[in-house]
Amino acid sequence: MTSEDGEPGGEPAREELDRQVRDHYGSWRDQPKGLACAVIAAFLVLTTVAFGLAVLAFVLAVA
């Protein structure tokens, strides 16, 4: 690896570090897709459970 001024054995250049991070973690644009799917799925599951419990409570209250 080379430093910013091209000397071998120095610290890697900022561009090289950025490339390594992007290769390993992906860009920030890649992350929200999975997070958004997880949030939407959790919302749907919790809403369905809450609706089911509300219906059950109503049925038990009427009976």
Number of C-alpha atoms within 10 A of each C-alpha: 12 13 14 14 10 12 11 11 9 12 14 16 15 11 10 14 12 11 14 12 12 12 10 9 11 12 11 9 7 10 11 10 10 10 11 11 11 12 11 12 12 12 12 12 12 12 12 12 12 12 12 12 12 12 12 12 12 11 10 9 8 7 6
